[in-house]
Amino acid sequence: MIRSLPVQAVLQLRKGPASRVGPDRIRLLTAIQVHGSITAAAKEIGLSYKGAWDAVQALNNLFERPLVVAQTGGRKGGAAQVTPAGEAVLAAYARVEDGLSHLVGQLEDALGGGDVDLTSLIWSFGMKTSARNALRGVVETVTPGAVNAEVTLRVSPSVAIVAVVTRESVTDLGLTPGREAIALIKSSFVILAQGDEGLRTSARNCLAGVVIRHDQGAVNDEVVLEMEPGKTLTATITRGSGEALGFKVGARAQALIKASHVILAVD
């Protein structure tokens, strides 16, 4: 009789229904620690340059402190360093993964010979979202209105995002000051403007930062704005707008986001 392959545990860390940290991103983080370069790390694990940058941004936005600090250097690579917070995540992930694998081995031994489907018992419950931006923070204020409420989410000491949601959503999600939540923002909802001088606009959110990436496409461009180390926003703009406004790496820019375009999620 041929013995089936042993069941293996797949560990994912999740904060809310947005970003997830699983084996692939942990491998990328480990490779960055070894090579000191996002480009070299991506090449080692078989990721594209853009895919690696996207993963790093998701990792940094998921945790309170950035896991990777990088200096952009184009596709030829730039310096990147795993922060103490990143090292702590790697160490904790390894310990939990070892413990989980041990427990799964015990479970498989205990259920050996039975007709229980282990695959249905052990599964990853991480949820994906189509929103390009997922920023974790803490609810700072809730201003109720007759129908809707304005919620301010403090993403970092210098960055806050305002969302307008229904009063029913505030109650259902338990959105009170001190409650952790995640702001989900589609990249197509982010409007970019040059410079960082204050603009008079109806958009409730006006977030200044530095362009750290500008990927050009046939129809649309993708621009990544770093508000502060480890906190980024991605915007999708037309190719024509990208050419007209010339968002070059290192240039200052502003992201304009309507409060009604911000979706809040909690655990």
Backbone torsions as a table, in degrees:
resi	resn	phi	psi	omega
1	MET	NA	132.8	179.9
2	ILE	-86.3	124.4	-179.9
3	ARG	-75.6	132.4	179.2
4	SER	-70.1	158.5	179.0
5	LEU	-64.5	145.9	-179.3
6	PRO	-67.4	150.7	176.6
7	VAL	-73.8	136.2	178.4
8	GLN	-118.8	142.5	179.7
9	ALA	-86.0	139.7	174.6
10	VAL	-115.0	114.8	-174.8
11	LEU	-96.0	132.3	174.4
12	GLN	-129.4	134.1	173.3
13	LEU	-97.6	135.4	-175.8
14	ARG	-139.7	137.8	174.2
15	LYS	-123.8	100.6	-175.5
16	GLY	76.7	-171.6	-175.3
17	PRO	-88.4	15.0	-173.9
18	ALA	-104.4	-106.8	-172.1
19	SER	-70.8	151.7	179.0
20	ARG	-131.5	151.2	172.6
21	VAL	-118.1	113.9	179.8
22	GLY	-124.7	-170.1	-176.0
23	PRO	-55.6	-39.3	-177.3
24	ASP	-64.0	-43.7	-179.6
25	ARG	-73.1	-30.6	175.3
26	ILE	-67.7	-38.6	176.5
27	ARG	-62.6	-41.5	178.4
28	LEU	-63.6	-44.3	-180.0
29	LEU	-62.0	-40.5	178.1
30	THR	-64.8	-42.1	-179.8
31	ALA	-66.4	-36.3	176.8
32	ILE	-65.0	-38.3	178.3
33	GLN	-62.4	-36.7	-178.4
34	VAL	-76.4	-45.5	-171.8
35	HIS	-93.4	-20.8	-176.1
36	GLY	66.2	25.1	-177.5
37	SER	-153.7	131.0	178.0
38	ILE	-69.7	-38.9	-179.9
39	THR	-62.5	-47.4	-179.9
40	ALA	-65.6	-38.0	179.3
41	ALA	-65.3	-41.6	179.3
42	ALA	-62.3	-41.4	179.9
43	LYS	-63.3	-38.4	-178.3
44	GLU	-65.2	-41.1	-174.9
45	ILE	-98.0	3.2	175.2
46	GLY	81.5	29.8	176.9
47	LEU	-101.5	152.8	173.3
48	SER	-74.6	161.7	177.9
49	TYR	-57.0	-46.6	-179.6
50	LYS	-66.7	-41.4	179.6
51	GLY	-61.1	-39.1	179.0
52	ALA	-66.6	-43.1	178.5
53	TRP	-63.2	-42.1	178.7
54	ASP	-60.6	-42.3	-179.6
55	ALA	-65.2	-41.6	179.2
56	VAL	-63.2	-43.2	179.0
57	GLN	-63.4	-40.0	178.5
58	ALA	-65.0	-41.1	177.7
59	LEU	-61.9	-46.6	-177.7
60	ASN	-66.8	-37.6	-179.6
61	ASN	-74.5	-22.8	-177.6
62	LEU	-74.7	-36.8	-176.4
63	PHE	-100.7	158.4	-177.9
64	GLU	-62.2	-39.0	177.8
65	ARG	-114.6	145.8	-177.9
66	PRO	-63.0	143.1	177.8
67	LEU	-90.4	-24.6	-179.4
68	VAL	-134.1	132.2	172.6
69	VAL	-113.0	123.5	-173.6
70	ALA	-130.2	152.0	171.3
71	GLN	-112.2	122.2	-176.0
72	THR	-64.7	139.1	179.7
73	GLY	-141.1	18.4	-179.6
74	GLY	75.2	-169.1	-176.8
75	ARG	-71.6	-13.5	176.8
76	LYS	-83.1	-7.6	172.9
77	GLY	107.1	152.3	175.1
78	GLY	-142.5	167.4	-178.0
79	ALA	-68.8	142.2	177.2
80	ALA	-143.4	142.3	-177.8
81	GLN	-134.7	133.8	173.6
82	VAL	-79.0	124.2	-176.4
83	THR	-76.7	169.2	174.2
84	PRO	-56.0	-34.9	176.7
85	ALA	-64.1	-40.2	177.6
86	GLY	-64.7	-41.1	177.5
87	GLU	-63.2	-37.3	178.7
88	ALA	-66.0	-38.9	178.0
89	VAL	-64.7	-42.8	178.6
90	LEU	-61.3	-44.4	-178.9
91	ALA	-65.4	-45.0	-179.2
92	ALA	-65.4	-41.2	179.6
93	TYR	-60.8	-43.3	-179.3
94	ALA	-62.8	-42.2	-179.3
95	ARG	-65.8	-45.0	-179.0
96	VAL	-66.9	-40.7	179.7
97	GLU	-61.8	-42.0	178.0
98	ASP	-62.1	-45.0	180.0
99	GLY	-65.2	-39.8	-179.8
100	LEU	-66.6	-40.6	178.5
101	SER	-62.5	-38.3	178.3
102	HIS	-64.3	-43.7	-179.8
103	LEU	-65.5	-38.8	179.0
104	VAL	-65.1	-38.8	176.9
105	GLY	-61.0	-42.3	177.8
106	GLN	-64.5	-40.4	179.5
107	LEU	-63.7	-41.9	-179.7
108	GLU	-64.6	-40.3	178.2
109	ASP	-64.6	-41.1	-177.5
110	ALA	-67.7	-33.0	-177.5
111	LEU	-98.2	2.9	-179.4
112	GLY	-57.3	135.2	179.1
113	GLY	90.4	-15.4	179.2
114	GLY	-87.5	-179.4	179.9
115	ASP	-107.3	23.6	179.6
116	VAL	-79.7	133.3	179.3
117	ASP	-86.3	103.0	-178.3
118	LEU	-64.3	-31.3	-179.2
119	THR	-59.2	-34.2	-179.8
120	SER	-78.1	-15.9	-179.9
121	LEU	-90.5	-31.2	-174.5
122	ILE	-116.5	111.7	-177.5
123	TRP	-151.7	160.3	179.4
124	SER	-92.5	129.3	-176.0
125	PHE	-105.5	20.4	176.7
126	GLY	-65.8	143.2	-178.6
127	MET	-111.2	136.9	177.3
128	LYS	-92.8	157.3	176.1
129	THR	-139.1	148.3	179.7
130	SER	-81.7	-10.9	178.7
131	ALA	-67.1	128.0	-175.9
132	ARG	-72.1	-29.1	-177.9
133	ASN	-112.3	129.2	176.6
134	ALA	-135.4	108.7	-175.4
135	LEU	-119.0	121.9	-179.0
136	ARG	-87.0	143.4	178.2
137	GLY	-162.2	-168.1	-179.3
138	VAL	-123.8	133.9	178.6
139	VAL	-62.8	125.3	-178.3
140	GLU	-98.5	-48.0	178.7
141	THR	-141.5	153.6	173.7
142	VAL	-132.5	116.3	-179.5
143	THR	-109.1	105.4	-176.5
144	PRO	-76.0	149.9	174.5
145	GLY	-127.9	-173.2	-178.2
146	ALA	-64.4	-39.9	-178.9
147	VAL	-119.0	-46.6	-177.6
148	ASN	-110.0	169.5	176.4
149	ALA	-132.2	148.0	177.2
150	GLU	-100.9	123.1	-177.3
151	VAL	-115.4	127.1	176.5
152	THR	-102.7	122.3	-179.5
153	LEU	-107.6	118.5	178.5
154	ARG	-85.0	107.7	-177.5
155	VAL	-84.1	-33.5	177.6
156	SER	-156.3	172.3	-179.1
157	PRO	-54.5	-29.8	-176.6
158	SER	-112.2	-0.2	-176.9
159	VAL	-126.2	124.2	175.5
160	ALA	-129.1	144.8	179.8
161	ILE	-121.6	132.6	-179.0
162	VAL	-103.3	132.8	178.0
163	ALA	-126.5	146.1	173.5
164	VAL	-111.4	119.6	-179.2
165	VAL	-131.6	166.7	179.2
166	THR	-71.4	155.2	177.8
167	ARG	-63.1	-31.8	177.3
168	GLU	-64.1	-39.2	178.2
169	SER	-65.5	-38.5	178.1
170	VAL	-58.3	-43.4	-179.8
171	THR	-69.7	-47.5	-177.2
172	ASP	-62.4	-38.3	-177.3
173	LEU	-88.7	-7.3	-179.4
174	GLY	65.8	41.9	-176.3
175	LEU	-81.5	95.8	177.0
176	THR	-128.6	156.4	178.4
177	PRO	-51.5	131.9	-177.8
178	GLY	96.7	-11.9	180.0
179	ARG	-79.3	131.7	176.4
180	GLU	-76.8	142.2	179.4
181	ALA	-153.3	169.9	179.3
182	ILE	-124.7	132.0	176.0
183	ALA	-92.9	123.5	178.7
184	LEU	-107.6	124.4	-176.3
185	ILE	-135.6	120.7	176.4
186	LYS	-67.7	140.7	-178.0
187	SER	-62.1	-28.0	179.4
188	SER	-73.5	-13.3	178.0
189	PHE	-88.4	-7.1	-178.2
190	VAL	-92.5	118.3	177.2
191	ILE	-100.0	133.4	-177.9
192	LEU	-106.5	145.0	175.4
193	ALA	-135.4	150.5	-179.7
194	GLN	-72.7	153.8	174.9
195	GLY	72.7	-178.5	-180.0
196	ASP	-130.0	17.0	175.2
197	GLU	-76.2	145.7	-177.0
198	GLY	-58.8	135.3	179.2
199	LEU	-112.9	143.6	173.6
200	ARG	-88.0	109.1	-174.3
201	THR	-148.6	156.4	178.7
202	SER	-79.3	-11.5	178.2
203	ALA	-66.4	127.5	-176.3
204	ARG	-69.7	-29.6	-178.4
205	ASN	-107.5	124.7	175.5
206	CYS	-132.1	101.3	-171.6
207	LEU	-113.2	119.9	-177.9
208	ALA	-91.8	153.0	178.4
209	GLY	-173.9	-166.4	-178.4
210	VAL	-117.2	136.2	176.4
211	VAL	-70.7	120.9	178.9
212	ILE	-109.6	-10.4	177.4
213	ARG	-158.8	140.9	175.5
214	HIS	-140.7	101.7	179.7
215	ASP	-97.8	122.8	-177.5
216	GLN	-93.5	138.6	178.1
217	GLY	-124.1	177.6	-179.0
218	ALA	-68.6	-36.5	-178.3
219	VAL	-115.5	-46.0	-178.0
220	ASN	-120.2	154.7	172.9
221	ASP	-111.8	153.7	174.6
222	GLU	-117.3	124.1	-178.2
223	VAL	-120.0	130.1	179.1
224	VAL	-109.0	125.3	-178.5
225	LEU	-110.6	125.6	177.0
226	GLU	-97.0	114.6	-178.6
227	MET	-76.9	-38.6	171.7
228	GLU	-159.7	165.4	-175.6
229	PRO	-50.2	121.1	177.1
230	GLY	88.9	-5.4	179.6
231	LYS	-119.8	112.0	-173.4
232	THR	-127.1	159.0	172.8
233	LEU	-130.5	137.5	177.9
234	THR	-110.0	132.5	179.4
235	ALA	-121.3	140.3	172.9
236	THR	-106.8	118.8	-178.5
237	ILE	-125.9	165.3	179.4
238	THR	-70.5	155.6	178.1
239	ARG	-59.9	-38.9	179.1
240	GLY	-62.7	-41.3	178.2
241	SER	-65.9	-37.7	178.8
242	GLY	-62.4	-39.5	179.1
243	GLU	-72.7	-42.4	-176.3
244	ALA	-67.5	-40.3	-176.0
245	LEU	-91.3	-20.3	174.7
246	GLY	56.5	59.5	179.3
247	PHE	-76.6	91.3	-179.5
248	LYS	-89.4	151.4	177.6
249	VAL	-58.7	129.8	-178.9
250	GLY	98.4	-13.0	-179.7
251	ALA	-78.5	149.4	175.6
252	ARG	-81.2	143.7	-179.8
253	ALA	-153.5	167.7	178.4
254	GLN	-125.8	142.2	175.9
255	ALA	-106.6	124.5	179.3
256	LEU	-108.1	126.4	-176.5
257	ILE	-137.6	125.8	176.3
258	LYS	-69.1	141.3	-179.2
259	ALA	-61.4	-31.5	-179.8
260	SER	-73.1	-11.5	178.5
261	HIS	-92.9	1.5	179.6
262	VAL	-100.2	123.0	177.5
263	ILE	-101.1	133.1	178.8
264	LEU	-104.2	138.6	178.7
265	ALA	-133.9	149.7	178.2
266	VAL	-133.7	169.9	177.0
267	ASP	-63.6	NA	NA
